[in-house]
Amino acid sequence: MGSISDQELLGLIRKSIDPDSIAAKDSRITRRRLEEFFGHLNSIIKTGPGLVKDKVGKPFSGGHVLVYTDGASRGNPGKAGIGVVICDKEQNVLEEISEYIGETTNNVAEYRALISGLEGVRKYHPKELEMFSDSELLVKQINGQYKVRSPSILPLYKEAKRLAETLPKWKIRDIPREENPLADALANKAIDEHCGCP
């Protein structure tokens, strides 16, 4: 049997941790802060130590760009937020977006996150764009595998496709939630900050 990868090991550690018991040791530690922490660790494991920048906004133009998106809704429909992480191909973070979008469904939030990501990458003039979402429904709709039946989703779908088609080369694929922790944390952070949650 082969050895476990660093990324698999990190995922197991993340699932084994009890956030409440850690928070009891230090009140500054919240569930969202832990998600952000594991998101940064995951990026470091993917790219190697020292490649992930602490500060966003590194100068970049015209290459291969990665976009991770996530939408969150508490109540579905309920208070919702979006999270977007824009990286270069070495996973250096170029930009993070965390925005509260009001009360809506999870699927609408997922599409709003994708649209925000597509709008956000334009200033980097990517020659190639790879997008990642943990919403299988969204990815299969964008890729034409599923039809869009919801009247509330259809205009968002059309806008996302329109923005994507303005780019020279793009693709989107779904990933497990465990591989999208930073975008997830940013989406939930937006809701927490709006609600005044710790």
C-alpha positions in Angstrom: 0.0 0.0 0.0 1.4 3.4 -1.0 2.1 6.2 1.5 -0.5 8.9 2.2 -0.1 12.2 0.5 0.5 15.4 2.4 -2.9 16.7 1.1 -4.7 13.6 2.2 -3.1 13.8 5.6 -4.0 17.4 6.0 -7.6 16.5 5.2 -7.7 13.8 7.8 -6.2 16.2 10.5 -8.8 18.8 9.6 -11.7 16.4 10.0 -10.3 15.1 13.3 -10.0 18.6 14.9 -12.8 19.7 17.3 -13.1 23.5 16.8 -15.0 24.0 20.1 -12.2 22.4 22.2 -9.6 24.6 20.4 -11.7 27.7 20.9 -12.0 26.9 24.6 -8.2 27.3 24.9 -8.2 30.7 23.1 -11.3 32.8 22.4 -9.6 34.3 19.3 -9.9 31.0 17.5 -13.1 30.6 15.6 -14.4 28.0 13.1 -13.8 30.5 10.2 -10.3 31.3 11.4 -9.5 27.6 11.4 -10.9 27.2 7.8 -8.7 30.1 6.6 -5.7 28.5 8.3 -6.3 25.1 6.7 -6.9 26.9 3.3 -3.4 28.5 3.5 -1.8 25.2 4.6 -3.5 23.4 1.7 -2.1 26.0 -0.8 1.4 25.5 0.7 1.2 21.7 0.4 0.1 22.1 -3.3 2.9 24.5 -4.3 5.8 24.0 -1.8 6.8 26.2 1.1 7.5 29.8 0.5 5.4 30.1 -2.7 2.2 31.3 -1.2 2.3 35.0 -0.6 0.8 36.5 2.6 -0.2 39.6 0.8 -2.6 39.7 -2.1 -2.4 41.9 -5.2 1.0 40.7 -6.6 1.6 42.3 -10.0 0.5 39.9 -12.7 -0.8 40.0 -16.3 -1.4 37.8 -19.2 -0.7 34.3 -18.1 -2.5 31.2 -16.7 -5.0 32.1 -13.9 -6.8 29.9 -11.4 -10.1 30.9 -9.8 -11.6 29.2 -6.8 -15.2 30.2 -6.0 -17.8 29.3 -3.3 -21.2 30.5 -2.2 -22.8 30.0 1.2 -26.4 30.5 2.3 -27.5 29.9 5.9 -31.1 28.7 5.7 -31.2 28.2 1.9 -32.7 30.7 1.4 -31.0 32.7 4.1 -28.2 35.2 4.7 -25.6 34.5 1.9 -22.0 35.4 1.0 -19.5 34.7 -1.7 -15.9 33.8 -1.6 -13.4 34.0 -4.5 -9.7 33.3 -4.6 -7.7 34.3 -7.7 -4.3 32.7 -8.1 -1.5 32.4 -10.7 -0.7 28.9 -11.9 1.8 28.4 -9.1 -1.1 29.1 -6.6 0.3 32.5 -5.5 -2.8 34.4 -4.3 -3.4 37.4 -6.5 -6.7 38.5 -5.0 -9.3 37.4 -2.5 -13.0 38.5 -2.6 -15.4 38.2 0.3 -18.8 39.7 -0.1 -22.2 39.6 1.6 -25.0 39.4 -1.0 -28.2 39.5 1.1 -30.7 36.7 1.5 -30.8 34.1 -1.2 -30.3 30.4 -2.0 -27.1 28.5 -2.0 -27.3 27.9 -5.8 -27.7 31.7 -6.5 -24.8 32.4 -4.2 -22.6 29.8 -6.1 -23.4 31.6 -9.4 -22.8 35.0 -7.9 -19.4 33.8 -6.7 -18.6 32.5 -10.2 -19.6 35.8 -11.8 -17.6 37.8 -9.3 -14.6 35.6 -10.1 -15.0 36.0 -13.9 -15.3 39.8 -13.4 -12.3 39.9 -11.1 -9.9 38.1 -13.5 -10.4 40.5 -16.3 -7.8 43.0 -15.0 -5.2 40.2 -15.1 -5.8 39.6 -18.9 -5.5 35.8 -18.6 -4.5 33.8 -21.7 -5.9 30.7 -20.0 -8.4 30.5 -17.1 -9.2 27.5 -14.9 -12.1 27.8 -12.5 -12.9 25.5 -9.6 -16.1 25.1 -7.7 -17.4 22.6 -5.2 -20.9 23.0 -6.7 -21.4 20.0 -9.0 -24.7 21.4 -10.3 -23.1 24.7 -11.3 -20.2 23.1 -13.0 -22.4 20.6 -15.0 -24.7 23.4 -16.0 -21.9 25.6 -17.2 -20.3 22.7 -19.1 -23.7 21.9 -20.7 -24.2 18.5 -19.0 -27.3 19.7 -17.1 -30.0 22.0 -18.3 -30.8 25.2 -16.3 -34.5 24.9 -15.2 -34.7 27.5 -12.4 -35.9 31.0 -13.4 -33.8 32.5 -10.7 -30.6 30.8 -12.0 -31.1 31.3 -15.8 -30.0 35.0 -16.0 -27.0 34.3 -13.8 -26.1 31.3 -15.9 -26.3 33.4 -19.1 -24.2 36.2 -17.5 -21.5 33.7 -16.4 -21.4 32.1 -19.8 -21.2 35.6 -21.5 -18.2 36.6 -19.3 -16.4 33.3 -19.8 -16.8 33.5 -23.6 -15.0 36.8 -23.6 -11.8 35.0 -22.5 -9.4 33.3 -24.9 -9.4 30.0 -23.2 -11.3 28.7 -20.1 -12.5 25.6 -18.4 -14.3 24.8 -15.1 -14.4 21.7 -13.0 -15.9 20.6 -9.7 -13.7 19.8 -6.7 -14.4 18.4 -3.3 -15.3 20.9 -0.6 -12.1 19.9 1.2 -10.0 21.3 -1.7 -11.8 24.6 -1.6 -11.4 25.7 2.0 -10.2 29.3 1.5 -13.1 30.3 -0.8 -15.5 28.6 1.6 -14.0 30.5 4.5 -14.2 33.9 2.6 -17.9 33.2 1.8 -18.7 32.5 5.4 -16.6 35.4 6.7 -18.8 37.7 4.6 -21.9 36.4 6.4 -20.2 36.5 9.8 -19.1 40.1 9.4 -22.5 41.2 8.2 -24.2 39.5 11.2 -21.5 40.6 13.7 -20.6 37.0 14.5 -17.2 36.2 16.0 
